[in-house]
Amino acid sequence: MSRVQWSAEGRDWPNRASSRFVDTARIRWHVQVMGTGPVLLLLHGTGAATHSWRDLAPTVGCSARP
């Protein structure tokens, strides 16, 4: 499996300033952290991306931390 070349491919991703990476033993997860409230985990399906939540995440991020 190839990794996303974040510097090239990620520049047009929505809410890019909120992006972080979490490395585990086998997977590098892309996450976006917003807001200061309780954590709210939004998961998209296979074949989807952060684009699924581009409009929702900033809205709920006002009162939660997606």
N, C-alpha and C positions, 0 to 999 in steps of 0.2 A: 504494500500500500504506500502510495506517495504522500508526502506531506504538502499541505497548502503552502505556497511561497507567499507568506503574509505580506512582505514588503511590496510585492507586485500585485497579487490577487486581492489582498485585503483592503487596498486603498479606497475602493468604492463601496465597501460594506457599510450598511447602516449602523449608526451609533458606534462607530469605530473607536472613539475616545474612551468608551466604556469597556473595551475588549481587554481580556487577560487570557493567559494560557495556564492550565494546570496540568503538570506532567505526573503521570502515574507510571507504574512499572512497564506497561505496554502501550499506553495510549496518551496522546497529548490532546487535552480537551480545550476547546475554545469556549470561553465564558464571557458574559458581559455583566458587569456589576454596576448597578445604579441605585440611587436612593439611600436612605438611612434607616428605614423601618425594618420590620421582620422580613426574613428571607422568603421569597416566592420563587420557586424553581419552575421555569418554563422549558418544556422539552418539545422539540420538533420531531417529526417522523423521518424515516430513512429517505434520503434523497432531498431533504429540505435543508435549510440553513437559517442563519440568524435573520435572514430576510423575512421569515415567517412572522417574526415578532417586531419588525421595524417600527410599526406605529403603536402597538400595544405596550411594549416595554417602557418607553418614556412616560406614558400615561400612568401606569401602575407604579412606576419607579418613584413617583411623587410621594407615595405613602408606604411603599414596600421596597424591598430590595430584590429584583428579579435575578 
